[in-house]
Amino acid sequence: MGGLATQETNKSVDEFIASIDSEAKREDSKTLVSLMKAATGHEPKVWGDNFIIGFGKYTYKRKQGKEEYEWFNVGFAPRKAKITIYLTFDIEAETELMSKLGKHKHGRGCLYINKLADVDLEVLKKLVEKSKDATYGW
């Protein structure tokens, strides 16, 4: 199996969260772990040195590629500026849910939020549930 720089590790999720400088980001991270664990049924894992917390795992090949890669179905990264939430479907196609989410920015498979208080957690949970068994495929 080929490799990506970001791979599943055995690092402690709790230790990673405890190391976050911002108390607000630590609390948001704990909430996201609970929400994503409940929505996916998967245990959280730390991925890579960039410290993404991922849930679930699947194998895929890039277009025109031969190597196989492992990636998580849903995850998040508590960055200094924003929290990045990774989903494995084209969220731009989810216009109704996205219109109800609250204050955020997004790309095709990522949400960028300042803090969880800015978004509707029930809508976020629906997006996570949609992604829990999805595989990258757009």
C-alpha angles and dihedrals in degrees: 000000000000122000141240122200089243110065136155113276138189092238116134115261091203093051091048092051091046089054094059109113098216116073090206092054090047091054093045089050092052090050092049092050090053093044095047095043090052093044097046105029088225129120117243119255130188111239123203133327091294087069106234115171107220135187124206126357139232138174123237143167123225118239109283089003131125100196120091121224134193121224138163124258095226134001149143141223120207100215124181095255103030143357111251116209116198120209128177101225136064101275091185086074091059096078096153096051093040091053089056098043099087132224110001146115123227148188126197096291104006136076120203117202132169096214138345091248087070094063139055105253093205091057090046090051090053090053091049091049090052090053099043096094099018123114125208104272118141 
